[in-house]
Amino acid sequence: MGNPNLLPYETIVRATSGEPEAVDEVLRHYSRRIRITAIENGHSDRDTEDSIKSRLVAALFKFRFDEHEA
């Protein structure tokens, strides 16, 4: 059994191929960490949170798996 703190490999593969449901699952998985990271002066900064989410999605679409793996 895998680590429950990690997203399933299949979800990552689907998200990198642009499947909207998988991308949403990735964002939901990291939402708490994103909110915590976006805290400035004791308050969540919505612009920072949106920026982190945008960069995460952009990184998903740039990610390429090594064809010799899996």
Buried (B, 14 or more C-beta within 10 A) or exposed (E): EEEEEEBEEEBBBBBBEEEEEBBEBBBEBBEEEBBEBBEEEEEEBEEBBEEBBEEBBEEBEEEEEEEEEE
